[in-house]
Amino acid sequence: MGTGGARAGAPLARGVRHDPAVAGDVRFRLGRSLKDLLGERTAKALDKIGLRTEEDILRHYPRRYGDRGRLSDLRSLAVGEHVTVIAQVARTSARRMQNRPGAILTSIITDGTNELTLTFFGKNLGTVKYHEGRLRPGESGMFTGTVSDYRGTRQLTHPDYRTFRDVDDEAAAMESMDWPIPIYPASAEMPSWKVADAVQTVLRPLRLEDVPEPLPAQYRREHGLPGALEAFRSIHLPHSEGEWRRAQDRMRHEEAFVLQTALARRRAAALAEPATARPPRAGGIREAFEARLPFTLTAGQREVGDVVAEELARPVPMQRLLQGEVGSGKTVVALRAMLQVVDAGGQAALLAPTEVLAHQHHRSITGLLGPLAEGGMLGGAEEGTRVVLLTGSMGAAARRKVLAAAASGEAGIVVGTHALLGDVVQLADLGLVVVDEQHRFGVEQRDALRAKARVSPHLLVMTATPIPRTVAMTSFGDLETSTLRELPAGRAGVTTSVVPAGNERWVRRMWERIREEVDGGGRAYVVCPRIDAADDAALVADGDPDDVPADLLDAAAPAGPPLASVEEVTELLRAVPALAGVAVGQMHGRLSGEEKDAAMRAFATGETPVLVSTTVIEVGVDVPDATVMVVLDADRFGLSQLHQLRGRIGRGDRPGVCMAVTAAAPGSPAFARVGAFATTADGFRLAELDLEMRREGDVLGAAQSGRGTSLRLLRVTKDAEIIDAARAAARAVVAADPELAEHTDLAEVLARHVDEETAAYLERA
């Protein structure tokens, strides 16, 4: 069943990157180039839609299936959309053009009720007569092209088409008359039926031994699934609807099983490495910290903390994801874990994705610890330790001091950004890695920090973005999951309103509301999707990747006024009468580390009580006096991100006011999304709604390095049962056969599809 499979699937050493075989590598079946199989011209056209190998084209599944007896609904076609429709010719006519040389042929196709115009131009009538002979009234076929509008009439100009009479083999045509017609994602150069022809050319000669079978036989029997080759044939050339549906079901199981096997092997490999046990110690810094806490831990914090403490005490590396509602106290849980490791003689490193968040963590931790964070210093507690901060913008002298404290072990807790991953950073005894907002990092970055330990450190991953269960199984399958839902007592809560951008009275009242809060000692954030007017919202990353709204919707959003920018809104607010005399600050990714820190400090102290910012303040920023959050162009953000932004206010004893400003039309999907945000305070429910309302590609993200993701049919929104079944079966396979020596086909598919870059994508999804 294939050579080299077990070797290809062997566990990777920590920090070692697996480079997948290039297209056409003979180690992998189905890896031959389409150029060799179909010729250079066809292969070049297919390459433009991302198809380069025989496996690429076999996994280029039909988008939908047509029926010769059921015509497409032409009414739903949108201008600008590239379409493939099944329709019948109603009438066709050709004539010479009146105002310039040449001829025009017009053919009207219909679904029985609605019509669409096909238009062809030629030098003379003779050049368009070819189409007139084929497009006779009553002929049915498939027509493909881009929908345009001419004087209020929708049309396809010079469309490609194939009538059902065009099939060469009349016997084959009769036999397939009632078969579903696969309609593929295609292009103008390579229409659906040409893709189908290419698929058939690749598929027909394949034998069972040519196609890897990653699903174990027992799993296929339990779920009534066809084999791999049969599924390929049924999905591309089905004889009935039942055939292609069964084939699609099999491919969903395969995608889930391969993915879960990759995660199970990663989990098993991590657990197989020895770790240093870090048991709790009586009379240590953790107990001293708990004694000085000014608040009572929630039941959830205590419960999760006990689980973490127990896992840290084992000689097996903890691998745990801690997710929780905004403001649920994840940092305190993580700090208790870090202090337990310090008590046991080790060090903890906290990796944050932005300098703003790293500074915030450093301030929070040192504030909570007080004298306990000043070990070895005058006035420091006897049982204390040092907490140091390392960022890329630090000066050379400060950086040297931090590096020395980390390398000597003097610093028990090291907080930092990507700067922690540098080769010059050494830690004396790294026992725990805490990664905040894991989706901002990849596997290699996480492992670069873990590799600084002498033995495998314990790992705690935190996220404030609530993760639906199916996404957690899909993206964090190598981690055990803990969830904090309960908010600490004393939080005053937040009320949320939708503000129509075109309602000047409401907008004016919004600025007045900010003034009222500022006069009462509050602070106000005003969030914009852009830094300045020259920016495309999607290009804000040129300044800082922290500034890209993770859920920012793409150019498919309806056209409207320019998106709000930090620079413009700052000037606007400084001129608003209601805010006269109120200092307005700025925060965005193009500021230096010192400028960001100064901006946040001025905001927190009230020197600049209004802060206009990008989403750089989305996570972790904690200003208890912040009471107002205004999100401009709120319809351009996903629900989870809006919830994160709302979580920046109402963190003290003052109630918060969140105002989501939108120009979206009432009744539109964008307006509905903002409305759902305003009426739902449960972050986990919003995450589920986000998953339901957005395209799957938005949820799973883009594949790495231009490689297509292996998830083509599996839908985390709908396929929870399949993911569950695949996860349990994959873990059982890996437990019994860690090297996949008895599952060489599965190892082969894993090596081809789930390399380190794909794993990084999965963990950021």
SVG drawing of the C-alpha trace seen along z (x, -y; Angstrom):
<svg xmlns="http://www.w3.org/2000/svg" viewBox="-43 -74 66 77">
<polyline fill="none" stroke="black" stroke-width="0.4" points="0.0,0.0 2.7,-2.5 6.3,-2.8 7.8,-5.1 4.4,-5.8 5.5,-5.0 8.6,-7.1 6.6,-10.0 4.3,-9.9 6.9,-9.5 6.7,-12.1 8.7,-15.3 11.4,-16.3 10.5,-19.4 11.5,-22.5 12.0,-20.5 10.0,-21.5 8.7,-18.9 9.0,-19.9 6.3,-18.2 7.0,-16.6 6.8,-19.0 4.1,-18.4 4.9,-15.4 7.2,-13.8 7.2,-10.1 7.0,-9.2 3.3,-10.1 0.6,-8.6 -1.7,-11.0 1.2,-13.4 1.8,-13.4 1.7,-16.7 -1.3,-17.6 1.1,-18.8 2.2,-15.2 -1.4,-13.9 -3.3,-16.5 -0.8,-18.4 0.7,-21.8 -2.2,-23.9 -4.9,-22.4 -2.6,-22.2 -1.7,-25.9 -5.4,-26.8 -6.1,-24.5 -3.0,-26.0 -4.8,-29.3 -7.5,-27.9 -4.9,-26.2 -4.9,-22.7 -1.5,-21.3 -1.5,-17.6 -3.8,-14.7 -4.8,-14.8 -5.6,-18.5 -8.1,-17.9 -9.6,-14.8 -10.3,-16.9 -11.7,-19.8 -15.2,-18.6 -18.3,-19.9 -19.8,-23.0 -23.3,-21.6 -25.1,-19.2 -27.5,-20.1 -30.3,-18.1 -31.1,-18.1 -34.8,-18.1 -34.5,-21.0 -33.4,-24.4 -31.4,-26.8 -33.3,-29.7 -32.1,-32.7 -33.8,-35.2 -31.2,-34.9 -28.1,-35.7 -26.2,-38.8 -24.4,-41.2 -20.6,-40.6 -21.0,-37.0 -19.3,-34.2 -22.0,-31.6 -22.8,-28.3 -26.4,-27.7 -28.6,-25.0 -31.2,-26.6 -33.2,-26.2 -32.8,-28.4 -36.0,-30.4 -35.0,-32.3 -31.9,-33.3 -31.3,-36.0 -28.4,-37.5 -28.1,-40.9 -25.6,-43.4 -24.8,-46.3 -26.3,-49.6 -23.7,-52.2 -20.4,-50.3 -19.1,-47.4 -19.7,-43.9 -22.5,-41.6 -24.2,-40.7 -26.0,-37.5 -28.4,-37.5 -29.8,-34.3 -32.4,-34.4 -32.2,-31.5 -34.9,-30.7 -35.6,-28.7 -39.3,-28.7 -40.1,-31.9 -37.1,-34.2 -34.7,-35.0 -31.0,-35.8 -29.4,-37.2 -26.4,-35.7 -24.5,-38.1 -21.9,-37.3 -20.1,-39.8 -18.3,-39.1 -16.7,-40.8 -19.6,-39.8 -22.7,-37.6 -20.8,-34.6 -18.7,-34.6 -21.7,-34.4 -23.7,-31.9 -21.8,-29.1 -23.6,-30.0 -26.9,-30.4 -26.7,-26.8 -26.1,-25.5 -28.3,-27.7 -31.6,-26.7 -34.9,-27.2 -35.6,-24.2 -32.0,-23.3 -30.9,-22.8 -27.4,-23.1 -24.9,-24.6 -23.9,-28.2 -21.1,-30.0 -19.9,-33.5 -19.9,-36.7 -23.3,-38.4 -23.3,-42.0 -26.1,-44.6 -26.9,-46.3 -29.7,-48.8 -31.4,-47.0 -31.1,-43.6 -28.8,-40.9 -26.6,-39.2 -23.6,-37.0 -21.2,-38.4 -19.4,-35.8 -20.3,-33.0 -18.9,-29.5 -21.5,-26.8 -22.2,-23.2 -25.6,-21.9 -26.6,-18.5 -26.7,-17.6 -22.9,-18.2 -22.0,-15.0 -19.9,-12.9 -21.0,-9.5 -24.8,-9.3 -25.1,-6.0 -23.2,-7.5 -25.5,-10.6 -28.6,-8.5 -27.2,-6.4 -26.3,-9.5 -29.5,-11.4 -30.8,-11.1 -27.4,-11.4 -26.7,-14.4 -24.5,-17.0 -21.4,-18.0 -20.9,-21.8 -17.4,-22.8 -15.8,-25.9 -14.4,-27.2 -13.0,-30.1 -13.7,-31.8 -10.7,-29.9 -11.7,-26.6 -15.5,-26.3 -17.2,-23.6 -17.5,-21.0 -13.8,-21.3 -12.9,-20.8 -15.2,-17.7 -13.5,-16.4 -10.1,-16.8 -11.3,-15.1 -12.5,-12.1 -9.2,-11.9 -7.4,-11.6 -9.9,-9.5 -10.7,-6.7 -7.4,-4.9 -7.0,-4.8 -6.9,-1.5 -7.4,-0.7 -3.7,-0.6 -3.2,-4.0 -5.3,-5.8 -4.2,-6.0 -6.9,-4.8 -6.5,-6.8 -9.7,-5.6 -9.2,-2.3 -11.5,0.5 -13.3,0.9 -14.1,-2.8 -15.5,-2.7 -17.7,0.3 -19.0,-1.4 -20.0,-4.4 -21.1,-2.8 -18.5,-4.6 -17.3,-3.7 -13.6,-3.3 -11.5,-6.2 -11.5,-5.3 -15.2,-4.5 -15.9,-7.9 -13.9,-9.8 -15.9,-8.1 -19.2,-8.7 -18.5,-12.4 -17.3,-13.2 -19.6,-10.9 -22.6,-10.1 -25.5,-8.0 -27.8,-9.4 -28.1,-12.0 -27.7,-9.3 -24.3,-8.4 -22.7,-11.9 -24.2,-12.5 -22.7,-9.2 -19.4,-10.1 -19.4,-13.6 -20.1,-12.1 -17.1,-9.8 -14.9,-12.7 -16.0,-14.7 -15.1,-11.7 -11.8,-11.5 -11.0,-15.2 -12.0,-15.0 -10.1,-11.8 -6.8,-13.0 -7.0,-16.3 -7.8,-14.6 -5.0,-12.1 -2.5,-14.9 -3.7,-16.6 -3.7,-13.3 -0.1,-12.6 1.0,-16.0 -0.7,-15.6 0.9,-12.1 4.3,-13.3 4.1,-16.2 2.9,-13.9 5.6,-11.3 8.3,-13.8 9.4,-14.0 8.6,-17.1 9.7,-18.3 7.0,-17.9 6.2,-21.3 4.1,-20.4 2.6,-23.1 4.8,-24.2 3.4,-25.2 4.5,-28.6 5.7,-29.8 5.0,-32.7 1.7,-31.3 0.2,-31.1 1.5,-34.6 -0.1,-35.9 -3.4,-34.3 -3.4,-35.8 -3.0,-39.3 -5.6,-39.0 -8.2,-41.9 -11.0,-39.8 -12.4,-36.3 -11.7,-33.8 -14.8,-32.6 -15.8,-29.0 -14.7,-28.6 -11.2,-30.1 -10.8,-27.7 -11.9,-24.7 -9.7,-25.3 -6.8,-26.3 -7.1,-23.0 -7.0,-21.1 -3.9,-23.1 -2.2,-22.6 -2.7,-18.9 -1.3,-18.7 1.7,-20.8 2.6,-18.4 3.0,-15.5 6.2,-14.6 4.1,-14.8 3.8,-18.1 0.5,-19.8 -1.2,-20.7 -4.2,-22.8 -6.3,-25.5 -8.0,-28.0 -10.8,-29.9 -13.1,-32.3 -15.5,-35.2 -14.0,-38.6 -13.0,-39.6 -13.5,-36.2 -10.1,-36.2 -7.9,-34.0 -4.8,-36.0 -5.2,-35.2 -5.5,-31.5 -2.4,-31.7 -0.5,-33.7 -1.3,-31.1 0.1,-28.4 3.2,-30.5 3.8,-31.0 3.4,-27.3 6.2,-26.7 8.4,-29.4 7.8,-27.8 9.1,-24.5 12.3,-26.2 11.4,-26.9 10.6,-29.9 7.5,-30.8 7.3,-32.7 4.2,-34.5 4.1,-35.2 1.8,-38.0 1.0,-38.9 1.4,-42.7 3.5,-45.2 0.4,-46.8 -0.8,-43.5 2.7,-42.5 2.9,-45.8 -0.6,-45.3 0.2,-41.8 3.4,-43.1 1.5,-45.9 -1.3,-43.6 1.1,-40.9 3.4,-43.3 0.3,-45.1 -1.3,-41.9 2.0,-40.7 3.1,-44.0 6.3,-43.3 6.2,-39.7 7.4,-40.9 10.5,-42.6 12.4,-39.5 16.0,-40.4 15.2,-44.2 15.1,-46.6 11.5,-46.4 10.8,-43.2 9.1,-40.2 11.4,-37.5 9.6,-34.8 9.2,-37.0 10.6,-36.8 11.3,-39.1 8.9,-39.9 10.6,-41.3 9.3,-42.5 11.0,-41.9 9.8,-43.6 11.4,-44.4 11.3,-48.2 13.4,-48.1 16.7,-50.0 19.9,-48.0 20.8,-48.6 17.3,-47.7 17.3,-44.6 20.7,-43.4 19.4,-43.6 16.3,-41.6 18.2,-39.0 20.6,-38.6 17.8,-38.2 16.1,-35.6 19.3,-33.6 20.4,-33.6 17.0,-32.6 16.7,-35.8 13.5,-36.5 10.9,-33.9 8.4,-35.3 9.4,-36.7 6.7,-38.5 7.3,-39.3 6.3,-39.6 7.9,-37.8 11.2,-39.2 11.1,-36.2 11.7,-33.9 15.1,-35.3 18.1,-33.1 19.8,-35.3 17.1,-34.8 18.0,-32.1 16.1,-30.9 17.7,-29.1 14.9,-26.6 11.8,-27.2 9.0,-25.2 5.8,-26.7 5.0,-28.5 1.8,-30.6 0.6,-31.7 -2.0,-34.5 -4.3,-34.8 -2.9,-31.7 -4.6,-32.4 -2.1,-35.2 0.8,-32.6 1.8,-29.6 3.1,-26.2 6.7,-27.1 6.6,-30.2 5.2,-28.4 7.7,-25.6 10.6,-28.1 9.8,-29.2 9.3,-25.7 12.7,-24.7 14.4,-27.0 13.7,-24.5 16.0,-21.7 13.0,-19.3 9.6,-19.8 7.8,-22.6 4.2,-22.6 2.0,-24.6 -1.1,-26.8 -2.7,-28.5 -5.2,-31.3 -7.8,-32.9 -10.5,-35.5 -12.2,-34.7 -14.9,-32.1 -14.5,-29.1 -17.4,-26.9 -17.0,-23.3 -16.5,-22.1 -13.9,-24.7 -12.1,-23.8 -12.0,-20.1 -10.8,-21.1 -8.2,-23.8 -7.0,-22.8 -7.4,-19.1 -4.0,-18.5 -5.0,-20.4 -7.3,-19.7 -9.8,-22.5 -11.0,-24.4 -13.6,-27.1 -14.3,-30.1 -17.9,-31.4 -18.4,-33.1 -17.5,-36.8 -16.0,-38.1 -18.4,-39.8 -18.7,-43.5 -18.8,-44.0 -21.4,-46.6 -22.2,-45.3 -22.5,-46.9 -25.5,-48.1 -25.1,-48.0 -27.0,-50.1 -26.9,-50.3 -26.4,-53.8 -27.4,-54.4 -24.5,-56.3 -26.9,-58.5 -28.9,-59.6 -27.2,-62.9 -29.3,-63.4 -28.2,-60.0 -24.6,-60.5 -24.6,-64.0 -26.2,-62.4 -23.4,-59.7 -20.7,-62.4 -22.7,-64.1 -22.9,-60.8 -19.1,-60.5 -18.8,-63.9 -21.1,-63.0 -19.1,-59.9 -15.8,-61.8 -17.2,-64.5 -18.1,-61.7 -14.6,-60.3 -15.0,-57.8 -12.9,-57.0 -14.0,-56.4 -12.6,-54.3 -13.5,-55.2 -12.5,-52.3 -11.9,-52.7 -11.0,-50.1 -8.3,-52.3 -5.3,-54.4 -5.6,-57.1 -7.6,-58.0 -5.0,-56.5 -5.3,-53.1 -7.4,-50.3 -8.9,-48.7 -7.4,-45.4 -3.9,-47.0 -3.6,-48.4 -1.2,-45.5 1.4,-47.6 1.7,-49.4 1.2,-46.6 -0.5,-43.2 -2.2,-43.9 -4.2,-46.5 -5.9,-44.1 -9.4,-43.4 -9.2,-39.6 -12.8,-39.3 -12.8,-42.3 -15.2,-41.5 -13.7,-41.8 -14.5,-43.7 -17.7,-41.8 -19.2,-44.3 -21.6,-46.8 -20.0,-49.9 -20.6,-53.0 -18.8,-56.0 -15.1,-55.6 -14.4,-53.7 -13.5,-55.7 -9.8,-56.3 -8.0,-57.1 -6.5,-60.3 -9.7,-61.7 -11.9,-60.8 -9.3,-62.3 -9.6,-65.6 -13.4,-65.3 -13.7,-64.8 -11.4,-67.7 -13.9,-69.9 -17.1,-68.4 -18.7,-71.1 -19.8,-68.5 -16.2,-67.5 -14.7,-71.0 -11.8,-71.0 -11.6,-67.2 -8.2,-65.8 -8.3,-63.2 -5.4,-60.7 -4.5,-58.1 -3.5,-54.4 -2.5,-52.3 0.2,-49.9 2.4,-52.5 3.3,-54.1 6.5,-53.0 6.4,-50.9 7.2,-53.9 4.4,-55.9 1.9,-53.2 2.8,-52.9 2.5,-56.6 -0.8,-56.7 -2.3,-54.0 -0.8,-55.6 -2.3,-59.0 -5.7,-57.3 -5.6,-55.4 -4.8,-58.5 -7.4,-60.6 -4.9,-63.0 -6.5,-62.0 -9.8,-60.5 -10.9,-59.8 -8.7,-57.4 -9.3,-56.9 -7.8,-53.6 -7.6,-50.7 -8.3,-47.2 -4.8,-47.1 -6.7,-47.6 -8.9,-44.5 -7.6,-42.1 -6.1,-42.3 -6.1,-46.0 -7.6,-46.7 -8.5,-50.3 -11.1,-50.0 -12.4,-53.6 -13.1,-52.9 -16.9,-53.2 -17.6,-53.9 -16.8,-51.9 -17.8,-53.4 -17.2,-51.1 -17.4,-52.9 -18.3,-50.9 -19.3,-48.1 -20.8,-46.1 -17.3,-45.6 -16.3,-43.4 -17.2,-39.9 -19.3,-39.2 -16.5,-37.8 -14.3,-40.8 -17.1,-43.2 -17.5,-41.2 -13.8,-41.5 -14.0,-45.3 -17.0,-45.6 -15.0,-43.7 -12.6,-46.6 -15.3,-48.6 -17.3,-48.0 -14.4,-46.2 -14.6,-48.3 -17.6,-49.3 -18.9,-51.7 -21.5,-50.5 -20.3,-50.5 -22.0,-51.9 -21.2,-50.4 -22.4,-52.0 -22.0,-50.2 -22.2,-52.7 -23.2,-51.2 -24.2,-52.5 -25.6,-49.1 -29.2,-49.1 -31.8,-47.8 -32.8,-44.2 -29.3,-43.5 -27.2,-40.6 -24.6,-43.2 -27.2,-45.1 -28.6,-41.8 -25.1,-40.9 -24.7,-44.2 -28.2,-43.8 -27.3,-40.3 -24.2,-41.8 -26.3,-44.5 -28.9,-42.0 -26.5,-39.2 -24.0,-39.5 -23.0,-35.9 -19.7,-35.6 -20.1,-31.8 -23.5,-32.4 -22.0,-35.1 -19.3,-32.8 -21.8,-30.3 -23.8,-32.9 -20.6,-34.2 -20.0,-30.6 -23.5,-30.4 -23.6,-33.8 -20.2,-33.9 -18.7,-32.0 -16.8,-28.8 -13.6,-30.3 -13.8,-33.2 -13.9,-30.8 -11.1,-28.6 -8.9,-31.3 -6.5,-31.1 -4.1,-28.2 -0.4,-28.8 2.1,-29.4 -0.6,-29.3 -1.4,-25.6 -5.0,-24.8 -6.4,-23.6 -7.3,-19.9 -10.8,-20.9 -12.9,-21.1 -16.2,-19.6 -16.0,-19.3 -18.0,-22.1 -17.4,-22.9 -20.8,-24.6 -22.6,-21.4 -20.4,-18.3 -20.0,-18.1 -20.9,-14.4 -18.4,-13.5 -15.7,-15.5 -16.6,-13.7 -16.4,-10.3 -13.2,-11.0 -11.5,-12.4 -12.3,-9.3 -11.2,-6.9 -8.0,-8.8 -6.9,-9.0 -7.5,-5.2 -5.4,-4.6 -2.6,-6.8 -2.6,-5.2 -2.3,-1.7 0.1,-2.7 1.9,-5.9 4.3,-5.5 1.4,-4.6 3.4,-1.5 0.2,0.4 -1.5,-2.5 0.9,-3.5 -1.7,-5.0 -2.9,-7.3 0.8,-8.2 1.2,-9.0 -1.8,-11.3 -0.7,-13.0 2.8,-13.7 1.3,-15.2 -1.4,-17.3 -0.7,-18.1 2.8,-19.5 3.9,-22.1 2.5,-25.0 -0.9,-23.4 -0.7,-22.6 0.1,-26.3 -3.0,-27.3 -5.1,-24.9 -4.1,-26.4 -4.7,-29.9 -8.1,-29.0"/>
</svg>
